[in-house]
């Protein structure tokens, strides 16, 4: 009896599966689940990167076309600004006294002139060329806004009323304008017209005291910018 009793536990032990109580191994299903979760996380990150690249691709392509490829080997008349300067979050004032954040100008190509309110002969010439440049863009002109930054608080002469029709006129202190726009060395800020892209980046400055012949070259620059950005920029904000 004792011999038969002693053999039962041994047989039972031999038939039982071993268990590791300190470091148990995951089951195959658990291991596969962990791998699948890791793969899903990595895949999700790649999908996010792909979406961001798709959103940025048109902008990158247009700037690459304009800055690098420059179709037909044509040179740029305006001076490209590098690094570009983003429109600051300054509070300007409209002629009626209303407060306007400069950030609200984003969403359109801007052709910007700068002068004090008295607007001397040079200022009037700049405003005239600004208006003519926009009009010569034809059906694309609605993608470009004219902006005059007035650097003081003096009254704006009535003689300018007709020429400023349709333009955005904002009073911004000269010191704040200087933190965004800058002239070529040896020139004053009011001697140039400035180009700002729809993302609010000042990216080009036309030569100082531009004449009609220069304005024709400036128009070619604007035409190319508008063509290069046509895939992602539309008229209106």
Residue, then its C-alpha position, 0 to 999 in steps of 0.5 A: x500500500x505504501x509503495x502504491x501511495x508513494x508513486x501517485x504524487x510522482x506521476x501527478x507531478x510529472x503530468x502537471x505543466x511547469x509554471x514560472x511564478x517570478x517571470x512568467x512569459x506572455x502568451x503568443x496572443x499577448x505578444x502579438x497584441x503588443x506588437x500590433x499596438x506598436x505597429x499601429x502607433x508607428x503607422x499613426x505617426x507616419x500618417x500624421x507626418x504624411x498629412x502635414x507634408x501634403x498640406x505644406x507641399x504646395x507652399x514648398x513647391x511654389x517657393x522652390x519654383x520661384x526661388x530655385x528653379x526660376x523658369x526660363x532663367x529670368x532674374x528677379x528685379x526685386x530683392x528677396x528678403x532672407x530671412x523673411x520677416x513675419x508681420x508683427x502683432x502690432x495694433x494699428x489705427x484706421x483713418x476713422x480711429x478704429x484699432x486694427x491688428x496687423x496680423x489681420x492683413x494675412x491671407x492676401x498678397x500685399x503691396x506695401x508703401x510707407x510714408x508720413x501723412x503729408x505725403x510728398x512727391x515721392x510718396x505720391x509717386x509710390x502710391x501711384x505705382x502701387x495702384x498701377x501695379x495692382x491694376x496691370x495684374x488683370x484678373x489676378x489683381x484681387x489676390x493683391x491688396x494695396x496697403x499704405x502704412x502712415x508713420x505719423x498722426x498728421x491729417x491725410x490730405x484730401x487730394x489723396x482720397x481718389x488715389x487711395x480708394x480701395x487701399x488699406x490705410x493704417x497708421x503705425x508708428x515709425x519705430x514699429x514699422x522699422x521692426x518689420x520693414x527695412x530699406x536698402x542700406x543708404x535709403x529711407x523706408x519710404x523709398x521702396x515698395x514691399x511685397x508680403x506673402x499671404x502667410x504674412x511674411x515680408x519676402x521682397x523689396x523693390x528697388x528704391x525710387x522705382x520709375x515706370x521702367x522699373x515698375x514693368x520689371x516689378x510686374x513680372x516679379x508679381x506675375x511669377x509670384x502669383x503663378x507660383x502660388x496659384x495652387x494654394x492661394x485664392x483671392x480673399x481672406 
